[in-house]
Amino acid sequence: MIISDLSVISVTKEAVHCDLEDEVVILGLKDGVYYGLNPVGAFIWNLIQKPIAVKEIKEAILNEYDVEEDVCEKDLLELLGNLQDKNLIDIY
């Protein structure tokens, strides 16, 4: 599924996570693999614990971090695509 600004994202029930300082470690229950997210990734992961639109995630990142909007959008869509590939998020 293609992810757009209007897509709604949430963490799948097939993933559990643990916060480690300012990072997050995720266990994919389907594949048994651990994944790590840096502080920005952890910020996004915490936002998607409940269903949220991509544009709202982007706005939260822009308010929290000093980043250009086009860079933010590109990096956000890349991260969400990676999480989708690993079956760690649901997209509506």
C-alpha positions as CSV (number, residue, x, y, z in Angstrom):
1,M,0.0,0.0,0.0
2,I,1.3,3.5,-0.9
3,I,1.6,5.8,2.1
4,S,0.4,9.4,1.7
5,D,-0.3,12.4,3.9
6,L,-3.8,11.1,4.4
7,S,-2.8,7.6,5.3
8,V,-3.5,6.7,9.0
9,I,-0.8,4.7,10.7
10,S,-0.7,2.6,13.8
11,V,1.5,0.0,15.4
12,T,0.4,-3.6,14.6
13,K,-0.5,-6.1,17.3
14,E,2.3,-8.2,15.9
15,A,5.0,-6.0,17.5
16,V,6.1,-5.3,21.0
17,H,8.5,-2.6,22.1
18,C,10.7,-1.5,24.9
19,D,12.0,2.1,25.5
20,L,15.8,2.3,26.1
21,E,16.7,5.8,27.2
22,D,15.8,7.9,24.1
23,E,15.7,4.9,21.7
24,V,13.2,2.1,21.1
25,V,13.7,-1.6,20.5
26,I,10.9,-3.4,18.7
27,L,10.3,-7.2,18.5
28,G,8.4,-8.3,15.4
29,L,6.4,-11.3,16.7
30,K,5.9,-12.7,13.2
31,D,9.6,-12.9,12.3
32,G,11.2,-12.9,15.8
33,V,13.6,-10.2,14.8
34,Y,14.5,-7.2,16.9
35,Y,14.6,-3.7,15.3
36,G,16.1,-0.5,16.8
37,L,15.0,3.1,16.3
38,N,17.1,6.2,17.0
39,P,15.6,9.1,19.0
40,V,13.6,10.5,16.1
41,G,12.4,7.1,15.1
42,A,11.4,6.5,18.7
43,F,9.5,9.8,18.7
44,I,7.5,8.6,15.7
45,W,7.0,5.2,17.2
46,N,5.5,6.7,20.3
47,L,3.1,8.8,18.1
48,I,1.8,5.8,16.2
49,Q,0.8,3.9,19.3
50,K,-2.7,5.1,18.4
51,P,-3.9,5.6,14.9
52,I,-2.6,8.9,13.5
53,A,-2.5,10.5,10.0
54,V,0.9,10.9,8.3
55,K,0.4,14.6,8.0
56,E,-0.1,14.9,11.8
57,I,3.1,12.9,12.4
58,K,4.9,15.2,10.0
59,E,3.6,18.3,11.8
60,A,4.6,16.9,15.2
61,I,8.2,16.2,13.9
62,L,8.4,19.8,12.4
63,N,7.3,21.2,15.8
64,E,9.8,19.1,17.8
65,Y,12.9,19.1,15.5
66,D,14.8,21.6,13.4
67,V,14.4,20.0,10.0
68,E,13.3,21.2,6.6
69,E,9.8,20.1,5.6
70,D,10.8,18.2,2.4
71,V,13.6,16.4,4.3
72,C,11.2,15.5,7.1
73,E,8.6,14.1,4.6
74,K,11.2,12.1,2.7
75,D,12.7,10.6,5.8
76,L,9.3,9.9,7.4
77,L,7.9,8.1,4.4
78,E,11.2,6.1,4.2
79,L,10.9,5.0,7.8
80,L,7.2,4.2,7.5
81,G,7.9,2.2,4.3
82,N,10.6,0.2,6.2
83,L,8.2,-0.4,9.1
84,Q,5.6,-1.5,6.6
85,D,8.0,-3.9,4.9
86,K,8.7,-5.5,8.3
87,N,5.0,-5.8,9.1
88,L,5.4,-3.6,12.2
89,I,2.6,-1.0,11.3
90,D,-0.9,-1.1,10.0
91,I,-2.0,1.4,7.3
92,Y,-5.6,2.6,6.9
